[in-house]
Amino acid sequence: MIIGALGPEGSYSEKAVQIWILRHRLDSVGIQYFADIEDAFLAVIQKKSDLSIVPIENSIEGSVGVTLDLLHENGVEIVGEIVVKIEHCLLSKGGPEKIKVILSHPQGLAQCRHFLKKYFPEAELRSTGSTSHAARLAGEFEEMAAIASPEAAECYRLKVLLPNIQDRKQNYTRFIALRAAGKNTAEQVFEQVLCDTEEKTNRPENSSHSAFKTSIIVYLEKDRPGALYEILGAFAKNKINLTRIESRPSKKELGDYHFYIDFEGHISDAIIKETLKDIKTKTDTLKILGSYPAFKA
Ligand SMILES: O=C(O)C(=O)C[C@]1(C(=O)O)C=C[C@@H](O)C=C1
């Protein structure tokens, strides 16, 4: 089995893959590293990986926009989530006095904004494809430092000049595990529900509602008063707990959005089916991204 992730070695994405491998007790897994999130994501469609793990949101910086857009644009299924604690360090080959350039993934730079402004106001900030890519470069040039993990420091033989430099101690990134949409995806199960035929899912028996999450994208073509309220009302009426709601520009015009909604429950639960059927009548597009086990720390 090949799992795709953002590389090179030492990225937080690799950490997420390792957690996935441990929790699923997988052996004989190869990690395929990609230069950016888009390539890692699309690898499942291009059959370069069986599963890909990509970041979707961070507790300090919010959504990873490219992942949200790709979920809308492509036929993939979310099969799981992984939450990784992010502890950024300032890494370099030499001492702090030599640092002229600080490199990291844009998320890494943004999560350490206060630190950078306070201690390195003169440094040039440069973004890289990943935190580990930044560490690899810092290993080559003394005047460059990287914001990356302690594991990246080990990988590229860098000194940890300062640990835990993110603006808040509590810093977590949520990743999703994807596979290409195939047979028995949540979307197809729902299509069957709409035709009132018997559906089959890979949901384990006897699992509680909150043990699972379902992710959907909703698009309301014609902006009308109360449209979003009606959708949220359908969840409230059936006492379904939303875990996230996020809007993302549809890119058609200013002020036009897709809504990404995560909620507790599995697509094969009767109440979820009923709620989604109801929502389908209120929206122009309803895309079901998947039902998957909620991450437990
Ligand atoms: O650059 C990495 O190491 C990544 O895995 C990417 C990523 C992200 O895109 O959010 C993952 C976790 C951290 O929030 C910073 C960067």
The ligand as an ORCA input file, in Angstrom:
! r2SCAN-3c Opt
* xyz 0 1
  O       4.684     21.716      5.973
  C       4.362     20.685      6.591
  O       5.125     20.069      7.332
  C       2.977     20.195      6.420
  O       2.739     19.031      6.641
  C       1.921     21.193      6.011
  C       1.289     21.965      7.161
  C      -0.028     22.683      6.658
  O      -0.232     22.869      5.476
  O      -0.819     23.069      7.540
  C       0.907     21.018      8.224
  C       0.951     21.335      9.540
  C       1.359     22.675     10.006
  O       0.146     23.379     10.247
  C       2.142     23.421      8.985
  C       2.177     23.026      7.671
*
